[in-house]
Amino acid sequence: MDDCERGPWILWSHCGFGKFDPHTNALVEVACPSRFCAVWVRLVDGKLADHERTDGGPCPWIGVRVVDDRTDPSKPNELIYTEALEWVRDQ
């Protein structure tokens, strides 16, 4: 089963920013896509972990799968460089 068949999901590039494990290059945290959250959110089994909105209460994005779209499916060994990826690499 492909990631797109295990919804709900969002692309990493829609989150804007991500943090990657320097040893495995795996996506481990993203900026929450909600404008009501101003936090980095850990990924647990590829899904957004529990966190609260800035006004309190759980974020509605909790549990949504984040698909790493840095690669082109037709070329799985090549990274697609985006502005967000460049920003992360420079940190």
VEXROFI-403254 format. One record per residue (C-alpha): y, z, x. Coordinates in nm, 3 decimals, padded with zeros to 5 digits. Layout:
# residues N
Y:Y; Z:Z; X:X $
...
//
This chain:
# residues 91
Y:00.000; Z:00.000; X:00.000 $
Y:00.342; Z:-00.101; X:00.139 $
Y:00.633; Z:00.145; X:00.158 $
Y:00.812; Z:-00.053; X:-00.114 $
Y:00.522; Z:00.014; X:-00.353 $
Y:00.546; Z:00.394; X:-00.303 $
Y:00.875; Z:00.459; X:-00.477 $
Y:01.127; Z:00.574; X:-00.536 $
Y:01.270; Z:00.467; X:-00.201 $
Y:01.591; Z:00.378; X:-00.020 $
Y:01.650; Z:00.189; X:00.304 $
Y:01.758; Z:00.381; X:00.614 $
Y:02.058; Z:00.148; X:00.649 $
Y:02.181; Z:00.266; X:00.306 $
Y:02.204; Z:00.621; X:00.442 $
Y:02.444; Z:00.502; X:00.709 $
Y:02.326; Z:00.723; X:00.994 $
Y:01.993; Z:00.845; X:01.124 $
Y:01.847; Z:01.056; X:01.400 $
Y:01.540; Z:00.940; X:01.587 $
Y:01.277; Z:01.127; X:01.786 $
Y:01.342; Z:01.026; X:02.149 $
Y:00.969; Z:01.028; X:02.230 $
Y:00.827; Z:00.841; X:01.930 $
Y:01.138; Z:00.653; X:01.808 $
Y:01.049; Z:00.776; X:01.456 $
Y:01.325; Z:00.836; X:01.204 $
Y:01.344; Z:01.216; X:01.158 $
Y:01.679; Z:01.285; X:00.982 $
Y:01.935; Z:01.086; X:00.785 $
Y:02.277; Z:01.145; X:00.639 $
Y:02.219; Z:01.213; X:00.270 $
Y:02.311; Z:00.906; X:00.064 $
Y:02.481; Z:01.124; X:-00.199 $
Y:02.857; Z:01.158; X:-00.177 $
Y:02.814; Z:01.516; X:-00.301 $
Y:02.617; Z:01.619; X:00.009 $
Y:02.772; Z:01.635; X:00.351 $
Y:02.458; Z:01.718; X:00.547 $
Y:02.189; Z:01.574; X:00.769 $
Y:01.859; Z:01.585; X:00.582 $
Y:01.520; Z:01.623; X:00.747 $
Y:01.250; Z:01.376; X:00.648 $
Y:00.918; Z:01.529; X:00.546 $
Y:00.639; Z:01.272; X:00.523 $
Y:00.912; Z:01.008; X:00.514 $
Y:01.091; Z:01.168; X:00.219 $
Y:01.424; Z:01.350; X:00.192 $
Y:01.362; Z:01.724; X:00.224 $
Y:01.504; Z:01.995; X:-00.003 $
Y:01.877; Z:02.052; X:00.040 $
Y:02.174; Z:02.146; X:-00.175 $
Y:02.487; Z:01.959; X:-00.275 $
Y:02.819; Z:02.091; X:-00.148 $
Y:02.892; Z:02.230; X:-00.497 $
Y:02.553; Z:02.407; X:-00.509 $
Y:02.239; Z:02.299; X:-00.686 $
Y:01.966; Z:02.068; X:-00.564 $
Y:02.048; Z:01.713; X:-00.460 $
Y:01.902; Z:01.446; X:-00.692 $
Y:01.789; Z:01.244; X:-00.388 $
Y:01.530; Z:01.507; X:-00.283 $
Y:01.186; Z:01.349; X:-00.252 $
Y:01.309; Z:00.991; X:-00.222 $
Y:01.125; Z:00.797; X:00.051 $
Y:01.344; Z:00.655; X:00.329 $
Y:01.213; Z:00.323; X:00.460 $
Y:01.304; Z:00.247; X:00.821 $
Y:01.451; Z:-00.102; X:00.803 $
Y:01.533; Z:-00.139; X:01.174 $
Y:01.257; Z:-00.396; X:01.206 $
Y:01.205; Z:-00.736; X:01.048 $
Y:00.862; Z:-00.736; X:00.876 $
Y:00.788; Z:-01.077; X:01.028 $
Y:00.863; Z:-00.939; X:01.379 $
Y:00.743; Z:-00.576; X:01.376 $
Y:00.801; Z:-00.518; X:01.748 $
Y:01.167; Z:-00.622; X:01.747 $
Y:01.447; Z:-00.385; X:01.644 $
Y:01.733; Z:-00.516; X:01.434 $
Y:02.054; Z:-00.380; X:01.582 $
Y:02.307; Z:-00.266; X:01.323 $
Y:02.636; Z:-00.080; X:01.360 $
Y:02.460; Z:00.239; X:01.247 $
Y:02.187; Z:00.195; X:01.509 $
Y:02.446; Z:00.134; X:01.781 $
Y:02.628; Z:00.454; X:01.679 $
Y:02.305; Z:00.656; X:01.692 $
Y:02.207; Z:00.510; X:02.030 $
Y:02.547; Z:00.605; X:02.174 $
Y:02.517; Z:00.972; X:02.070 $
//
